[in-house]
């Protein structure tokens, strides 16, 4: 069984579009009013952007730290 790479999933636009589509369809099926559906979609989209930014910055910081560590090791 293959392990899910959550970092990759949470930064994927396709993943978040699928989530928005699924939630929108469920809310529509339960006859939730359009304004509420728009608000929920906006919240999911904002959350997706925030999560992707946080993970992306973490990856950049990790790469920078590894690069600086390698430079220090080579300089010794």
PQR file with spaces between the fields and no chain letter, atoms N, CA, C, O and H, PARSE charges and radii, in Angstrom:
ATOM       1  N    UNK     1       0.838   -1.186    0.000 -0.4000 1.5000
ATOM       2  CA   UNK     1       0.000    0.000    0.000 -0.0000 2.0000
ATOM       3  C    UNK     1       0.883    1.251    0.000  0.5500 1.7000
ATOM       4  O    UNK     1       1.856    1.339    0.749 -0.5500 1.4000
ATOM       5  N    UNK     2       0.533    2.197   -0.837 -0.4000 1.5000
ATOM       6  CA   UNK     2       1.333    3.398   -1.014 -0.0000 2.0000
ATOM       7  C    UNK     2       0.957    4.457    0.017  0.5500 1.7000
ATOM       8  O    UNK     2      -0.224    4.692    0.274 -0.5500 1.4000
ATOM       9  H    UNK     2      -0.258    2.125   -1.445  0.4000 1.0000
ATOM      10  N    UNK     3       1.967    5.092    0.604 -0.4000 1.5000
ATOM      11  CA   UNK     3       1.756    6.136    1.600 -0.0000 2.0000
ATOM      12  C    UNK     3       1.372    7.440    0.899  0.5500 1.7000
ATOM      13  O    UNK     3       1.946    7.780   -0.136 -0.5500 1.4000
ATOM      14  H    UNK     3       2.926    4.901    0.396  0.4000 1.0000
ATOM      15  N    UNK     4       0.402    8.171    1.458 -0.4000 1.5000
ATOM      16  CA   UNK     4      -0.047    9.431    0.877 -0.0000 2.0000
ATOM      17  C    UNK     4       0.937   10.530    1.241  0.5500 1.7000
ATOM      18  O    UNK     4       1.301   10.683    2.407 -0.5500 1.4000
ATOM      19  H    UNK     4      -0.064    7.895    2.299  0.4000 1.0000
ATOM      20  N    UNK     5       1.363   11.289    0.252 -0.4000 1.5000
ATOM      21  CA   UNK     5       2.248   12.420    0.468 -0.0000 2.0000
ATOM      22  C    UNK     5       1.373   13.653    0.725  0.5500 1.7000
ATOM      23  O    UNK     5       0.977   14.343   -0.213 -0.5500 1.4000
ATOM      24  H    UNK     5       1.067   11.164   -0.696  0.4000 1.0000
ATOM      25  N    UNK     6       1.078   13.922    1.990 -0.4000 1.5000
ATOM      26  CA   UNK     6       0.161   15.005    2.350 -0.0000 2.0000
ATOM      27  C    UNK     6       0.706   16.369    1.987  0.5500 1.7000
ATOM      28  O    UNK     6      -0.057   17.270    1.639 -0.5500 1.4000
ATOM      29  H    UNK     6       1.400   13.361    2.753  0.4000 1.0000
ATOM      30  N    UNK     7       2.016   16.534    2.065 -0.4000 1.5000
ATOM      31  CA   UNK     7       2.604   17.822    1.709 -0.0000 2.0000
ATOM      32  C    UNK     7       2.290   18.149    0.245  0.5500 1.7000
ATOM      33  O    UNK     7       1.935   19.278   -0.093 -0.5500 1.4000
ATOM      34  H    UNK     7       2.636   15.802    2.348  0.4000 1.0000
ATOM      35  N    UNK     8       2.427   17.151   -0.599 -0.4000 1.5000
ATOM      36  CA   UNK     8       2.144   17.340   -2.024 -0.0000 2.0000
ATOM      37  C    UNK     8       0.647   17.560   -2.250  0.5500 1.7000
ATOM      38  O    UNK     8       0.256   18.424   -3.035 -0.5500 1.4000
ATOM      39  H    UNK     8       2.716   16.234   -0.324  0.4000 1.0000
ATOM      40  N    UNK     9      -0.183   16.783   -1.566 -0.4000 1.5000
ATOM      41  CA   UNK     9      -1.637   16.921   -1.722 -0.0000 2.0000
ATOM      42  C    UNK     9      -2.115   18.302   -1.306  0.5500 1.7000
ATOM      43  O    UNK     9      -2.885   18.941   -2.023 -0.5500 1.4000
ATOM      44  H    UNK     9       0.135   16.081   -0.928  0.4000 1.0000
ATOM      45  N    UNK    10      -1.653   18.766   -0.129 -0.4000 1.5000
ATOM      46  CA   UNK    10      -2.144   20.028    0.405 -0.0000 2.0000
ATOM      47  C    UNK    10      -1.666   21.240   -0.382  0.5500 1.7000
ATOM      48  O    UNK    10      -2.233   22.324   -0.243 -0.5500 1.4000
ATOM      49  H    UNK    10      -1.028   18.246    0.453  0.4000 1.0000
ATOM      50  N    UNK    11      -0.648   21.082   -1.194 -0.4000 1.5000
ATOM      51  CA   UNK    11      -0.190   22.188   -2.032 -0.0000 2.0000
ATOM      52  C    UNK    11      -0.698   22.062   -3.473  0.5500 1.7000
ATOM      53  O    UNK    11      -0.338   22.870   -4.330 -0.5500 1.4000
ATOM      54  H    UNK    11      -0.187   20.202   -1.307  0.4000 1.0000
ATOM      55  N    UNK    12      -1.514   21.076   -3.733 -0.4000 1.5000
ATOM      56  CA   UNK    12      -2.030   20.826   -5.083 -0.0000 2.0000
ATOM      57  C    UNK    12      -3.326   21.605   -5.339  0.5500 1.7000
ATOM      58  O    UNK    12      -4.293   21.487   -4.587 -0.5500 1.4000
ATOM      59  H    UNK    12      -1.806   20.420   -3.037  0.4000 1.0000
ATOM      60  N    UNK    13      -3.325   22.394   -6.402 -0.4000 1.5000
ATOM      61  CA   UNK    13      -4.553   23.123   -6.775 -0.0000 2.0000
ATOM      62  C    UNK    13      -5.657   22.156   -7.183  0.5500 1.7000
ATOM      63  O    UNK    13      -6.833   22.406   -6.919 -0.5500 1.4000
ATOM      64  H    UNK    13      -2.539   22.490   -7.012  0.4000 1.0000
ATOM      65  N    UNK    14      -5.279   21.051   -7.827 -0.4000 1.5000
ATOM      66  CA   UNK    14      -6.277   20.065   -8.243 -0.0000 2.0000
ATOM      67  C    UNK    14      -6.995   19.476   -7.028  0.5500 1.7000
ATOM      68  O    UNK    14      -8.209   19.274   -7.055 -0.5500 1.4000
ATOM      69  H    UNK    14      -4.323   20.848   -8.041  0.4000 1.0000
ATOM      70  N    UNK    15      -6.241   19.205   -5.969 -0.4000 1.5000
ATOM      71  CA   UNK    15      -6.819   18.667   -4.747 -0.0000 2.0000
ATOM      72  C    UNK    15      -7.846   19.639   -4.169  0.5500 1.7000
ATOM      73  O    UNK    15      -8.956   19.238   -3.818 -0.5500 1.4000
ATOM      74  H    UNK    15      -5.255   19.370   -5.947  0.4000 1.0000
ATOM      75  N    UNK    16      -7.474   20.918   -4.072 -0.4000 1.5000
ATOM      76  CA   UNK    16      -8.386   21.900   -3.491 -0.0000 2.0000
ATOM      77  C    UNK    16      -9.593   22.152   -4.384  0.5500 1.7000
ATOM      78  O    UNK    16     -10.689   22.397   -3.881 -0.5500 1.4000
ATOM      79  H    UNK    16      -6.573   21.244   -4.357  0.4000 1.0000
ATOM      80  N    UNK    17      -9.409   22.097   -5.692 -0.4000 1.5000
ATOM      81  CA   UNK    17     -10.566   22.222   -6.601 -0.0000 2.0000
ATOM      82  C    UNK    17     -11.521   21.047   -6.412  0.5500 1.7000
ATOM      83  O    UNK    17     -12.740   21.215   -6.451 -0.5500 1.4000
ATOM      84  H    UNK    17      -8.518   21.899   -6.100  0.4000 1.0000
ATOM      85  N    UNK    18     -10.961   19.864   -6.210 -0.4000 1.5000
ATOM      86  CA   UNK    18     -11.804   18.688   -5.966 -0.0000 2.0000
ATOM      87  C    UNK    18     -12.577   18.838   -4.655  0.5500 1.7000
ATOM      88  O    UNK    18     -13.755   18.487   -4.584 -0.5500 1.4000
ATOM      89  H    UNK    18      -9.971   19.728   -6.178  0.4000 1.0000
ATOM      90  N    UNK    19     -11.918   19.358   -3.623 -0.4000 1.5000
ATOM      91  CA   UNK    19     -12.588   19.577   -2.338 -0.0000 2.0000
ATOM      92  C    UNK    19     -13.725   20.586   -2.494  0.5500 1.7000
ATOM      93  O    UNK    19     -14.837   20.355   -2.019 -0.5500 1.4000
ATOM      94  H    UNK    19     -10.961   19.644   -3.681  0.4000 1.0000
ATOM      95  N    UNK    20     -13.441   21.706   -3.164 -0.4000 1.5000
ATOM      96  CA   UNK    20     -14.470   22.731   -3.375 -0.0000 2.0000
ATOM      97  C    UNK    20     -15.638   22.152   -4.172  0.5500 1.7000
ATOM      98  O    UNK    20     -16.799   22.385   -3.834 -0.5500 1.4000
ATOM      99  H    UNK    20     -12.538   21.894   -3.550  0.4000 1.0000
ATOM     100  N    UNK    21     -15.336   21.406   -5.220 -0.4000 1.5000
ATOM     101  CA   UNK    21     -16.403   20.803   -6.028 -0.0000 2.0000
ATOM     102  C    UNK    21     -17.246   19.830   -5.233  0.5500 1.7000
ATOM     103  O    UNK    21     -18.471   19.822   -5.350 -0.5500 1.4000
ATOM     104  H    UNK    21     -14.393   21.217   -5.495  0.4000 1.0000
ATOM     105  N    UNK    22     -16.596   19.012   -4.425 -0.4000 1.5000
ATOM     106  CA   UNK    22     -17.316   18.037   -3.605 -0.0000 2.0000
ATOM     107  C    UNK    22     -18.218   18.730   -2.585  0.5500 1.7000
ATOM     108  O    UNK    22     -19.395   18.394   -2.458 -0.5500 1.4000
ATOM     109  H    UNK    22     -15.600   19.019   -4.330  0.4000 1.0000
ATOM     110  N    UNK    23     -17.660   19.695   -1.864 -0.4000 1.5000
ATOM     111  CA   UNK    23     -18.433   20.394   -0.840 -0.0000 2.0000
ATOM     112  C    UNK    23     -19.599   21.162   -1.468  0.5500 1.7000
ATOM     113  O    UNK    23     -20.707   21.168   -0.931 -0.5500 1.4000
ATOM     114  H    UNK    23     -16.704   19.968   -1.968  0.4000 1.0000
ATOM     115  N    UNK    24     -19.341   21.810   -2.610 -0.4000 1.5000
ATOM     116  CA   UNK    24     -20.396   22.545   -3.298 -0.0000 2.0000
ATOM     117  C    UNK    24     -21.531   21.613   -3.712  0.5500 1.7000
ATOM     118  O    UNK    24     -22.703   21.947   -3.543 -0.5500 1.4000
ATOM     119  H    UNK    24     -18.441   21.805   -3.046  0.4000 1.0000
ATOM     120  N    UNK    25     -21.188   20.456   -4.249 -0.4000 1.5000
ATOM     121  CA   UNK    25     -22.210   19.492   -4.663 -0.0000 2.0000
ATOM     122  C    UNK    25     -23.025   18.998   -3.462  0.5500 1.7000
ATOM     123  O    UNK    25     -24.246   18.864   -3.555 -0.5500 1.4000
ATOM     124  H    UNK    25     -20.235   20.184   -4.386  0.4000 1.0000
ATOM     125  N    UNK    26     -22.361   18.730   -2.348 -0.4000 1.5000
ATOM     126  CA   UNK    26     -23.071   18.272   -1.143 -0.0000 2.0000
ATOM     127  C    UNK    26     -24.015   19.355   -0.627  0.5500 1.7000
ATOM     128  O    UNK    26     -25.168   19.081   -0.295 -0.5500 1.4000
ATOM     129  H    UNK    26     -21.370   18.838   -2.272  0.4000 1.0000
ATOM     130  N    UNK    27     -23.509   20.594   -0.564 -0.4000 1.5000
ATOM     131  CA   UNK    27     -24.356   21.692   -0.084 -0.0000 2.0000
ATOM     132  C    UNK    27     -25.552   21.923   -1.006  0.5500 1.7000
ATOM     133  O    UNK    27     -26.656   22.209   -0.542 -0.5500 1.4000
ATOM     134  H    UNK    27     -22.573   20.817   -0.834  0.4000 1.0000
ATOM     135  N    UNK    28     -25.327   21.798   -2.310 -0.4000 1.5000
ATOM     136  CA   UNK    28     -26.420   21.951   -3.274 -0.0000 2.0000
ATOM     137  C    UNK    28     -27.442   20.833   -3.103  0.5500 1.7000
ATOM     138  O    UNK    28     -28.646   21.077   -3.174 -0.5500 1.4000
ATOM     139  H    UNK    28     -24.430   21.566   -2.687  0.4000 1.0000
ATOM     140  N    UNK    29     -26.971   19.614   -2.879 -0.4000 1.5000
ATOM     141  CA   UNK    29     -27.874   18.469   -2.699 -0.0000 2.0000
ATOM     142  C    UNK    29     -28.765   18.653   -1.471  0.5500 1.7000
ATOM     143  O    UNK    29     -29.913   18.209   -1.454 -0.5500 1.4000
ATOM     144  H    UNK    29     -25.993   19.415   -2.822  0.4000 1.0000
ATOM     145  N    UNK    30     -28.225   19.312   -0.446 -0.4000 1.5000
ATOM     146  CA   UNK    30     -29.006   19.549    0.764 -0.0000 2.0000
ATOM     147  C    UNK    30     -29.762   20.878    0.727  0.5500 1.7000
ATOM     148  O    UNK    30     -30.268   21.349    1.745 -0.5500 1.4000
ATOM     149  H    UNK    30     -27.292   19.672   -0.459  0.4000 1.0000
ATOM     150  N    UNK    31     -29.828   21.474   -0.469 -0.4000 1.5000
ATOM     151  CA   UNK    31     -30.584   22.693   -0.726 -0.0000 2.0000
ATOM     152  C    UNK    31     -30.178   23.864    0.184  0.5500 1.7000
ATOM     153  O    UNK    31     -31.022   24.617    0.670 -0.5500 1.4000
ATOM     154  H    UNK    31     -29.416   21.091   -1.296  0.4000 1.0000
ATOM     155  N    UNK    32     -28.868   23.992    0.397 -0.4000 1.5000
ATOM     156  CA   UNK    32     -28.336   25.133    1.149 -0.0000 2.0000
ATOM     157  C    UNK    32     -28.388   26.342    0.222  0.5500 1.7000
ATOM     158  O    UNK    32     -28.153   26.216   -0.980 -0.5500 1.4000
ATOM     159  H    UNK    32     -28.183   23.380    0.002  0.4000 1.0000
ATOM     160  N    UNK    33     -28.696   27.520    0.780 -0.4000 1.5000
ATOM     161  CA   UNK    33     -28.837   28.690   -0.094 -0.0000 2.0000
ATOM     162  C    UNK    33     -27.496   29.081   -0.726  0.5500 1.7000
ATOM     163  O    UNK    33     -26.424   28.762   -0.213 -0.5500 1.4000
ATOM     164  H    UNK    33     -28.887   27.622    1.757  0.4000 1.0000
ATOM     165  N    UNK    34     -27.601   29.786   -1.860 -0.4000 1.5000
ATOM     166  CA   UNK    34     -26.419   30.093   -2.668 -0.0000 2.0000
ATOM     167  C    UNK    34     -25.403   30.961   -1.931  0.5500 1.7000
ATOM     168  O    UNK    34     -24.199   30.777   -2.107 -0.5500 1.4000
ATOM     169  H    UNK    34     -28.472   30.045   -2.277  0.4000 1.0000
ATOM     170  N    UNK    35     -25.861   31.892   -1.118 -0.4000 1.5000
ATOM     171  CA   UNK    35     -24.944   32.769   -0.394 -0.0000 2.0000
ATOM     172  C    UNK    35     -24.069   31.956    0.568  0.5500 1.7000
ATOM     173  O    UNK    35     -22.870   32.208    0.684 -0.5500 1.4000
ATOM     174  H    UNK    35     -26.840   32.041   -0.975  0.4000 1.0000
ATOM     175  N    UNK    36     -24.661   31.001    1.242 -0.4000 1.5000
ATOM     176  CA   UNK    36     -23.904   30.148    2.159 -0.0000 2.0000
ATOM     177  C    UNK    36     -22.893   29.308    1.392  0.5500 1.7000
ATOM     178  O    UNK    36     -21.757   29.145    1.836 -0.5500 1.4000
ATOM     179  H    UNK    36     -25.635   30.796    1.147  0.4000 1.0000
ATOM     180  N    UNK    37     -23.294   28.776    0.250 -0.4000 1.5000
ATOM     181  CA   UNK    37     -22.377   27.980   -0.578 -0.0000 2.0000
ATOM     182  C    UNK    37     -21.188   28.834   -1.010  0.5500 1.7000
ATOM     183  O    UNK    37     -20.047   28.374   -0.970 -0.5500 1.4000
ATOM     184  H    UNK    37     -24.217   28.908   -0.111  0.4000 1.0000
ATOM     185  N    UNK    38     -21.448   30.072   -1.420 -0.4000 1.5000
ATOM     186  CA   UNK    38     -20.361   30.971   -1.826 -0.0000 2.0000
ATOM     187  C    UNK    38     -19.424   31.257   -0.653  0.5500 1.7000
ATOM     188  O    UNK    38     -18.206   31.295   -0.826 -0.5500 1.4000
ATOM     189  H    UNK    38     -22.375   30.445   -1.452  0.4000 1.0000
ATOM     190  N    UNK    39     -19.981   31.454    0.523 -0.4000 1.5000
ATOM     191  CA   UNK    39     -19.158   31.730    1.699 -0.0000 2.0000
ATOM     192  C    UNK    39     -18.294   30.528    2.067  0.5500 1.7000
ATOM     193  O    UNK    39     -17.115   30.684    2.384 -0.5500 1.4000
ATOM     194  H    UNK    39     -20.970   31.423    0.664  0.4000 1.0000
ATOM     195  N    UNK    40     -18.875   29.335    2.026 -0.4000 1.5000
ATOM     196  CA   UNK    40     -18.112   28.117    2.339 -0.0000 2.0000
ATOM     197  C    UNK    40     -17.003   27.920    1.313  0.5500 1.7000
ATOM     198  O    UNK    40     -15.878   27.573    1.674 -0.5500 1.4000
ATOM     199  H    UNK    40     -19.833   29.208    1.768  0.4000 1.0000
ATOM     200  N    UNK    41     -17.308   28.136    0.054 -0.4000 1.5000
ATOM     201  CA   UNK    41     -16.304   28.015   -1.005 -0.0000 2.0000
ATOM     202  C    UNK    41     -15.165   29.012   -0.792  0.5500 1.7000
ATOM     203  O    UNK    41     -13.996   28.669   -0.968 -0.5500 1.4000
ATOM     204  H    UNK    41     -18.222   28.418   -0.239  0.4000 1.0000
ATOM     205  N    UNK    42     -15.504   30.235   -0.416 -0.4000 1.5000
ATOM     206  CA   UNK    42     -14.485   31.258   -0.159 -0.0000 2.0000
ATOM     207  C    UNK    42     -13.591   30.860    1.021  0.5500 1.7000
ATOM     208  O    UNK    42     -12.377   31.062    0.981 -0.5500 1.4000
ATOM     209  H    UNK    42     -16.453   30.514   -0.274  0.4000 1.0000
ATOM     210  N    UNK    43     -14.189   30.302    2.054 -0.4000 1.5000
ATOM     211  CA   UNK    43     -13.411   29.883    3.224 -0.0000 2.0000
ATOM     212  C    UNK    43     -12.467   28.739    2.864  0.5500 1.7000
ATOM     213  O    UNK    43     -11.305   28.741    3.271 -0.5500 1.4000
ATOM     214  H    UNK    43     -15.175   30.137    2.086  0.4000 1.0000
ATOM     215  N    UNK    44     -12.959   27.770    2.108 -0.4000 1.5000
ATOM     216  CA   UNK    44     -12.111   26.645    1.690 -0.0000 2.0000
ATOM     217  C    UNK    44     -10.965   27.154    0.817  0.5500 1.7000
ATOM     218  O    UNK    44      -9.820   26.733    0.986 -0.5500 1.4000
ATOM     219  H    UNK    44     -13.902   27.768    1.777  0.4000 1.0000
ATOM     220  N    UNK    45     -11.268   28.052   -0.108 -0.4000 1.5000
ATOM     221  CA   UNK    45     -10.231   28.584   -0.995 -0.0000 2.0000
ATOM     222  C    UNK    45      -9.176   29.366   -0.215  0.5500 1.7000
ATOM     223  O    UNK    45      -7.979   29.224   -0.467 -0.5500 1.4000
ATOM     224  H    UNK    45     -12.198   28.394   -0.244  0.4000 1.0000
ATOM     225  N    UNK    46      -9.618   30.186    0.726 -0.4000 1.5000
ATOM     226  CA   UNK    46      -8.678   30.957    1.537 -0.0000 2.0000
ATOM     227  C    UNK    46      -7.799   30.031    2.373  0.5500 1.7000
ATOM     228  O    UNK    46      -6.600   30.269    2.515 -0.5500 1.4000
ATOM     229  H    UNK    46     -10.590   30.301    0.932  0.4000 1.0000
ATOM     230  N    UNK    47      -8.388   28.989    2.917 -0.4000 1.5000
ATOM     231  CA   UNK    47      -7.632   28.015    3.709 -0.0000 2.0000
ATOM     232  C    UNK    47      -6.598   27.309    2.836  0.5500 1.7000
ATOM     233  O    UNK    47      -5.464   27.087    3.259 -0.5500 1.4000
ATOM     234  H    UNK    47      -9.363   28.796    2.801  0.4000 1.0000
ATOM     235  N    UNK    48      -6.995   26.963    1.629 -0.4000 1.5000
ATOM     236  CA   UNK    48      -6.078   26.283    0.710 -0.0000 2.0000
ATOM     237  C    UNK    48      -4.873   27.161    0.398  0.5500 1.7000
ATOM     238  O    UNK    48      -3.738   26.685    0.395 -0.5500 1.4000
ATOM     239  H    UNK    48      -7.917   27.143    1.285  0.4000 1.0000
ATOM     240  N    UNK    49      -5.119   28.434    0.136 -0.4000 1.5000
ATOM     241  CA   UNK    49      -4.027   29.356   -0.171 -0.0000 2.0000
ATOM     242  C    UNK    49      -3.084   29.473    1.026  0.5500 1.7000
ATOM     243  O    UNK    49      -1.864   29.454    0.861 -0.5500 1.4000
ATOM     244  H    UNK    49      -6.041   28.820    0.138  0.4000 1.0000
ATOM     245  N    UNK    50      -3.640   29.593    2.212 -0.4000 1.5000
ATOM     246  CA   UNK    50      -2.831   29.722    3.415 -0.0000 2.0000
ATOM     247  C    UNK    50      -1.984   28.469    3.663  0.5500 1.7000
ATOM     248  O    UNK    50      -0.792   28.571    3.953 -0.5500 1.4000
ATOM     249  H    UNK    50      -4.631   29.609    2.346  0.4000 1.0000
ATOM     250  N    UNK    51      -2.592   27.306    3.550 -0.4000 1.5000
ATOM     251  CA   UNK    51      -1.866   26.046    3.761 -0.0000 2.0000
ATOM     252  C    UNK    51      -0.752   25.888    2.732  0.5500 1.7000
ATOM     253  O    UNK    51       0.373   25.530    3.080 -0.5500 1.4000
ATOM     254  H    UNK    51      -3.561   27.223    3.315  0.4000 1.0000
ATOM     255  N    UNK    52      -1.063   26.154    1.467 -0.4000 1.5000
ATOM     256  CA   UNK    52      -0.047   26.035    0.420 -0.0000 2.0000
ATOM     257  C    UNK    52       1.109   27.001    0.674  0.5500 1.7000
ATOM     258  O    UNK    52       2.268   26.642    0.466 -0.5500 1.4000
ATOM     259  H    UNK    52      -1.977   26.445    1.184  0.4000 1.0000
ATOM     260  N    UNK    53       0.810   28.205    1.116 -0.4000 1.5000
ATOM     261  CA   UNK    53       1.861   29.187    1.404 -0.0000 2.0000
ATOM     262  C    UNK    53       2.741   28.716    2.559  0.5500 1.7000
ATOM     263  O    UNK    53       3.968   28.762    2.469 -0.5500 1.4000
ATOM     264  H    UNK    53      -0.131   28.497    1.285  0.4000 1.0000
ATOM     265  N    UNK    54       2.119   28.269    3.629 -0.4000 1.5000
ATOM     266  CA   UNK    54       2.873   27.819    4.800 -0.0000 2.0000
ATOM     267  C    UNK    54       3.780   26.639    4.446  0.5500 1.7000
ATOM     268  O    UNK    54       4.958   26.634    4.803 -0.5500 1.4000
ATOM     269  H    UNK    54       1.122   28.232    3.701  0.4000 1.0000
ATOM     270  N    UNK    55       3.241   25.652    3.754 -0.4000 1.5000
ATOM     271  CA   UNK    55       4.041   24.484    3.376 -0.0000 2.0000
ATOM     272  C    UNK    55       5.142   24.893    2.399  0.5500 1.7000
ATOM     273  O    UNK    55       6.281   24.441    2.519 -0.5500 1.4000
ATOM     274  H    UNK    55       2.284   25.656    3.464  0.4000 1.0000
ATOM     275  N    UNK    56       4.805   25.744    1.438 -0.4000 1.5000
ATOM     276  CA   UNK    56       5.801   26.199    0.471 -0.0000 2.0000
ATOM     277  C    UNK    56       6.946   26.944    1.147  0.5500 1.7000
ATOM     278  O    UNK    56       8.111   26.703    0.829 -0.5500 1.4000
ATOM     279  H    UNK    56       3.880   26.111    1.341  0.4000 1.0000
ATOM     280  N    UNK    57       6.636   27.834    2.062 -0.4000 1.5000
ATOM     281  CA   UNK    57       7.676   28.570    2.787 -0.0000 2.0000
ATOM     282  C    UNK    57       8.511   27.631    3.651  0.5500 1.7000
ATOM     283  O    UNK    57       9.722   27.810    3.778 -0.5500 1.4000
ATOM     284  H    UNK    57       5.690   28.030    2.320  0.4000 1.0000
ATOM     285  N    UNK    58       7.868   26.638    4.240 -0.4000 1.5000
ATOM     286  CA   UNK    58       8.602   25.644    5.024 -0.0000 2.0000
ATOM     287  C    UNK    58       9.590   24.873    4.168  0.5500 1.7000
ATOM     288  O    UNK    58      10.708   24.591    4.599 -0.5500 1.4000
ATOM     289  H    UNK    58       6.884   26.492    4.137  0.4000 1.0000
ATOM     290  N    UNK    59       9.177   24.532    2.957 -0.4000 1.5000
ATOM     291  CA   UNK    59      10.062   23.807    2.045 -0.0000 2.0000
ATOM     292  C    UNK    59      11.240   24.689    1.625  0.5500 1.7000
ATOM     293  O    UNK    59      12.372   24.214    1.535 -0.5500 1.4000
ATOM     294  H    UNK    59       8.269   24.761    2.607  0.4000 1.0000
ATOM     295  N    UNK    60      10.974   25.969    1.370 -0.4000 1.5000
ATOM     296  CA   UNK    60      12.044   26.903    1.006 -0.0000 2.0000
ATOM     297  C    UNK    60      13.021   27.063    2.161  0.5500 1.7000
ATOM     298  O    UNK    60      14.236   27.040    1.960 -0.5500 1.4000
ATOM     299  H    UNK    60      10.055   26.354    1.444  0.4000 1.0000
ATOM     300  N    UNK    61      12.493   27.225    3.376 -0.4000 1.5000
ATOM     301  CA   UNK    61      13.356   27.364    4.556 -0.0000 2.0000
ATOM     302  C    UNK    61      14.212   26.123    4.775  0.5500 1.7000
ATOM     303  O    UNK    61      15.390   26.230    5.115 -0.5500 1.4000
ATOM     304  H    UNK    61      11.506   27.243    3.540  0.4000 1.0000
ATOM     305  N    UNK    62      13.623   24.949    4.581 -0.4000 1.5000
ATOM     306  CA   UNK    62      14.367   23.691    4.737 -0.0000 2.0000
ATOM     307  C    UNK    62      15.491   23.602    3.706  0.5500 1.7000
ATOM     308  O    UNK    62      16.617   23.231    4.039 -0.5500 1.4000
ATOM     309  H    UNK    62      12.666   24.862    4.305  0.4000 1.0000
ATOM     310  N    UNK    63      15.183   23.942    2.464 -0.4000 1.5000
ATOM     311  CA   UNK    63      16.201   23.904    1.402 -0.0000 2.0000
ATOM     312  C    UNK    63      17.317   24.900    1.701  0.5500 1.7000
ATOM     313  O    UNK    63      18.493   24.599    1.496 -0.5500 1.4000
ATOM     314  H    UNK    63      14.269   24.243    2.194  0.4000 1.0000
ATOM     315  N    UNK    64      16.952   26.076    2.183 -0.4000 1.5000
ATOM     316  CA   UNK    64      17.956   27.089    2.512 -0.0000 2.0000
ATOM     317  C    UNK    64      18.856   26.607    3.643  0.5500 1.7000
ATOM     318  O    UNK    64      20.075   26.774    3.583 -0.5500 1.4000
ATOM     319  H    UNK    64      15.997   26.320    2.350  0.4000 1.0000
ATOM     320  N    UNK    65      18.262   26.012    4.673 -0.4000 1.5000
ATOM     321  CA   UNK    65      19.039   25.512    5.811 -0.0000 2.0000
ATOM     322  C    UNK    65      19.995   24.402    5.373  0.5500 1.7000
ATOM     323  O    UNK    65      21.143   24.363    5.816 -0.5500 1.4000
ATOM     324  H    UNK    65      17.272   25.877    4.722  0.4000 1.0000
ATOM     325  N    UNK    66      19.530   23.505    4.508 -0.4000 1.5000
ATOM     326  CA   UNK    66      20.392   22.429    4.010 -0.0000 2.0000
ATOM     327  C    UNK    66      21.540   22.998    3.187  0.5500 1.7000
ATOM     328  O    UNK    66      22.675   22.534    3.292 -0.5500 1.4000
ATOM     329  H    UNK    66      18.598   23.537    4.148  0.4000 1.0000
ATOM     330  N    UNK    67      21.242   24.007    2.366 -0.4000 1.5000
ATOM     331  CA   UNK    67      22.265   24.638    1.535 -0.0000 2.0000
ATOM     332  C    UNK    67      23.318   25.325    2.400  0.5500 1.7000
ATOM     333  O    UNK    67      24.515   25.206    2.140 -0.5500 1.4000
ATOM     334  H    UNK    67      20.320   24.383    2.281  0.4000 1.0000
ATOM     335  N    UNK    68      22.873   26.039    3.421 -0.4000 1.5000
ATOM     336  CA   UNK    68      23.816   26.725    4.307 -0.0000 2.0000
ATOM     337  C    UNK    68      24.661   25.704    5.084  0.5500 1.7000
ATOM     338  O    UNK    68      25.853   25.916    5.305 -0.5500 1.4000
ATOM     339  H    UNK    68      21.900   26.136    3.632  0.4000 1.0000
ATOM     340  N    UNK    69      24.042   24.618    5.486 -0.4000 1.5000
ATOM     341  CA   UNK    69      24.764   23.571    6.203 -0.0000 2.0000
ATOM     342  C    UNK    69      25.827   22.928    5.319  0.5500 1.7000
ATOM     343  O    UNK    69      26.936   22.649    5.775 -0.5500 1.4000
ATOM     344  H    UNK    69      23.073   24.446    5.307  0.4000 1.0000
ATOM     345  N    UNK    70      25.485   22.695    4.056 -0.4000 1.5000
ATOM     346  CA   UNK    70      26.435   22.106    3.110 -0.0000 2.0000
ATOM     347  C    UNK    70      27.592   23.054    2.843  0.5500 1.7000
ATOM     348  O    UNK    70      28.737   22.623    2.711 -0.5500 1.4000
ATOM     349  H    UNK    70      24.584   22.921    3.686  0.4000 1.0000
ATOM     350  N    UNK    71      27.289   24.358    2.763 -0.4000 1.5000
ATOM     351  CA   UNK    71      28.343   25.346    2.538 -0.0000 2.0000
ATOM     352  C    UNK    71      29.305   25.391    3.716  0.5500 1.7000
ATOM     353  O    UNK    71      30.515   25.504    3.524 -0.5500 1.4000
ATOM     354  H    UNK    71      26.358   24.709    2.870  0.4000 1.0000
ATOM     355  N    UNK    72      28.780   25.304    4.927 -0.4000 1.5000
ATOM     356  CA   UNK    72      29.626   25.310    6.117 -0.0000 2.0000
ATOM     357  C    UNK    72      30.514   24.060    6.167  0.5500 1.7000
ATOM     358  O    UNK    72      31.687   24.131    6.533 -0.5500 1.4000
ATOM     359  H    UNK    72      27.797   25.212    5.083  0.4000 1.0000
ATOM     360  N    UNK    73      29.936   22.931    5.796 -0.4000 1.5000
ATOM     361  CA   UNK    73      30.680   21.667    5.795 -0.0000 2.0000
ATOM     362  C    UNK    73      31.812   21.723    4.764  0.5500 1.7000
ATOM     363  O    UNK    73      32.923   21.272    5.044 -0.5500 1.4000
ATOM     364  H    UNK    73      28.983   22.874    5.498  0.4000 1.0000
ATOM     365  N    UNK    74      31.545   22.265    3.592 -0.4000 1.5000
ATOM     366  CA   UNK    74      32.566   22.373    2.542 -0.0000 2.0000
ATOM     367  C    UNK    74      33.665   23.364    2.923  0.5500 1.7000
ATOM     368  O    UNK    74      34.816   23.202    2.518 -0.5500 1.4000
ATOM     369  H    UNK    74      30.643   22.632    3.365  0.4000 1.0000
ATOM     370  N    UNK    75      33.317   24.377    3.690 -0.4000 1.5000
ATOM     371  CA   UNK    75      34.284   25.412    4.074 -0.0000 2.0000
ATOM     372  C    UNK    75      35.240   24.977    5.161  0.5500 1.7000
ATOM     373  O    UNK    75      36.208   25.685    5.437 -0.5500 1.4000
ATOM     374  H    UNK    75      32.382   24.509    4.019  0.4000 1.0000
ATOM     375  N    UNK    76      35.005   23.844    5.784 -0.4000 1.5000
ATOM     376  CA   UNK    76      35.876   23.390    6.889 -0.0000 2.0000
ATOM     377  C    UNK    76      37.087   22.683    6.410  0.5500 1.7000
ATOM     378  O    UNK    76      37.906   22.246    7.218 -0.5500 1.4000
ATOM     379  H    UNK    76      34.219   23.269    5.559  0.4000 1.0000
